């Protein structure tokens, strides 16, 4: 609400993550233990399962579901504050939403206040590294959506069978 009052845009992915994030994260931890899989796989599985259950009443575009997963998968990255990792993380396109969710969670759970403070200072000192939404959008639109196909060259001589 504060962001909206300040005129900031709140992405659909961030809104869905704020509504469903804790539920998905709790189920993902249980899934990790039960199925002996890594956190990212558990988040992906439970996010897909949760959004599929909602699909009867709420349509969540595929791109938004990917963004939700990125936001949730990245929550553990906030604990790594040494070396080059914070710099690389800060450059990620989904970082602002991931940090907004991390702050949201920290505020309501009453934990991670020192980590939030560290990241706020780090962001202020390295604001130029934050992914610009317009630049990111241009980069995405210029990407190839698969391998480039080259037309087959028609060979003159196809072998002994093609003597006609």
C-alpha positions as CSV (number, residue, x, y, z in Angstrom):
1,X,0.0,0.0,0.0
2,X,2.8,2.4,0.8
3,X,4.4,1.8,-2.6
4,X,1.2,2.5,-4.4
5,X,0.6,5.7,-2.3
6,X,4.1,6.8,-3.4
7,X,3.2,6.2,-7.0
8,X,5.4,3.2,-7.4
9,X,4.4,0.3,-9.6
10,X,3.8,-3.0,-7.9
11,X,4.1,-6.0,-10.2
12,X,1.5,-8.7,-10.4
13,X,4.2,-11.2,-9.5
14,X,5.0,-9.3,-6.3
15,X,1.3,-9.1,-5.3
16,X,0.8,-12.9,-5.9
17,X,4.0,-13.6,-4.0
18,X,2.9,-11.5,-1.0
19,X,-0.4,-13.4,-1.0
20,X,0.9,-16.9,-1.5
21,X,4.6,-16.8,-0.7
22,X,4.6,-18.0,2.9
23,X,2.2,-20.8,2.0
24,X,4.3,-21.9,-0.9
25,X,7.6,-21.6,1.1
26,X,6.2,-23.6,4.0
27,X,5.0,-26.4,1.7
28,X,8.2,-26.3,-0.3
29,X,10.3,-27.0,2.9
30,X,8.1,-30.0,3.7
31,X,8.4,-31.1,0.0
32,X,12.2,-30.9,0.2
33,X,12.2,-33.2,3.2
34,X,9.6,-35.6,1.9
35,X,11.0,-36.0,-1.6
36,X,14.6,-35.3,-0.9
37,X,15.0,-32.5,-3.5
38,X,16.7,-29.1,-3.5
39,X,15.0,-25.9,-2.4
40,X,14.6,-24.4,-5.9
41,X,13.0,-27.6,-7.3
42,X,10.6,-27.7,-4.3
43,X,9.7,-24.1,-4.9
44,X,9.0,-24.8,-8.6
45,X,6.9,-27.9,-7.8
46,X,4.8,-26.3,-5.1
47,X,4.4,-23.0,-7.0
48,X,3.1,-24.9,-10.1
49,X,0.9,-27.0,-7.9
50,X,-0.6,-24.0,-6.1
51,X,-1.2,-21.9,-9.2
52,X,-2.7,-24.9,-11.0
53,X,-5.2,-25.2,-8.1
54,X,-6.0,-21.5,-8.5
55,X,-6.5,-21.7,-12.2
56,X,-10.2,-22.6,-11.9
57,X,-10.8,-19.1,-10.6
58,X,-7.7,-17.0,-11.2
59,X,-5.7,-16.9,-14.4
60,X,-2.0,-16.3,-13.7
61,X,0.0,-15.8,-16.9
62,X,3.0,-18.1,-17.3
63,X,5.5,-15.2,-17.2
64,X,4.1,-14.1,-13.8
65,X,4.4,-17.6,-12.5
66,X,8.1,-17.6,-13.5
67,X,8.6,-14.3,-11.7
68,X,6.9,-15.6,-8.6
69,X,9.3,-18.6,-8.6
70,X,12.3,-16.3,-9.1
71,X,11.2,-14.1,-6.2
72,X,10.7,-17.1,-3.9
73,X,13.8,-19.0,-5.0
74,X,16.0,-16.0,-4.4
75,X,15.0,-15.4,-0.7
76,X,17.8,-17.5,0.6
77,X,20.3,-15.4,-1.4
78,X,19.8,-12.4,0.9
79,X,21.8,-14.3,3.5
80,X,24.9,-14.2,1.4
81,X,26.5,-10.8,1.9
82,X,30.1,-11.6,1.2
83,X,32.2,-11.5,-2.0
84,X,30.7,-10.8,-5.4
85,X,27.4,-12.6,-4.9
86,X,25.5,-9.5,-3.7
87,X,26.7,-7.5,-6.7
88,X,25.6,-10.2,-9.1
89,X,22.3,-10.6,-7.3
90,X,21.7,-6.8,-7.4
91,X,21.9,-6.9,-11.2
92,X,19.2,-9.5,-11.6
93,X,16.0,-8.3,-13.2
94,X,13.8,-9.6,-10.4
95,X,15.9,-8.2,-7.6
96,X,13.6,-5.3,-6.7
97,X,10.6,-7.5,-6.3
98,X,12.6,-10.1,-4.4
99,X,13.9,-7.5,-2.0
100,X,10.4,-6.0,-1.5
101,X,9.1,-9.4,-0.6
102,X,12.1,-10.1,1.7
103,X,11.4,-6.7,3.5
104,X,7.7,-7.5,3.7
105,X,8.3,-10.9,5.2
106,X,11.0,-9.6,7.6
107,X,8.6,-6.8,8.8
108,X,5.8,-9.2,9.6
109,X,7.9,-12.1,11.0
110,X,10.0,-9.7,13.0
111,X,13.3,-11.3,11.9
112,X,16.2,-10.5,9.6
113,X,16.2,-6.8,10.5
114,X,20.1,-6.6,10.4
115,X,20.1,-8.3,7.0
116,X,17.4,-5.9,5.6
117,X,19.5,-3.0,6.9
118,X,22.6,-4.3,5.3
119,X,20.9,-4.7,2.0
120,X,19.4,-1.2,2.1
121,X,22.8,0.3,2.7
122,X,24.3,-1.9,-0.1
123,X,21.6,-0.9,-2.5
124,X,22.1,2.8,-1.7
125,X,25.8,2.5,-2.3
126,X,25.4,0.5,-5.6
127,X,22.2,1.9,-7.0
128,X,23.8,2.1,-10.5
129,X,23.9,-1.7,-10.6
130,X,20.2,-2.1,-10.1
131,X,18.5,-3.5,-13.3
132,X,16.7,-0.6,-15.1
133,X,13.2,-2.0,-16.0
134,X,13.2,-0.3,-19.4
135,X,16.7,-1.6,-20.3
136,X,15.8,-5.1,-19.1
137,X,12.6,-5.0,-21.2
138,X,14.6,-4.0,-24.3
139,X,17.2,-6.7,-23.7
140,X,14.4,-9.3,-23.3
141,X,12.7,-8.3,-26.5
142,X,15.9,-8.6,-28.5
143,X,16.5,-12.1,-27.4
144,X,16.1,-15.0,-29.7
145,X,13.4,-17.4,-28.6
146,X,15.2,-20.5,-29.7
147,X,17.9,-21.7,-32.0
148,X,18.2,-19.9,-35.3
149,X,17.2,-22.1,-38.2
150,X,19.2,-22.0,-41.4
151,X,17.6,-23.2,-44.6
152,X,19.1,-26.4,-45.9
153,X,21.3,-25.9,-48.9
154,X,20.0,-27.8,-51.8
155,X,22.8,-30.1,-53.0
156,X,23.3,-30.6,-56.7
157,X,24.6,-34.1,-56.5
158,X,22.5,-36.2,-54.1
159,X,24.4,-39.4,-54.7
160,X,24.1,-42.4,-57.0
161,X,20.3,-42.8,-56.6
162,X,19.6,-39.4,-58.2
163,X,20.8,-40.0,-61.7
164,X,17.5,-39.1,-63.4
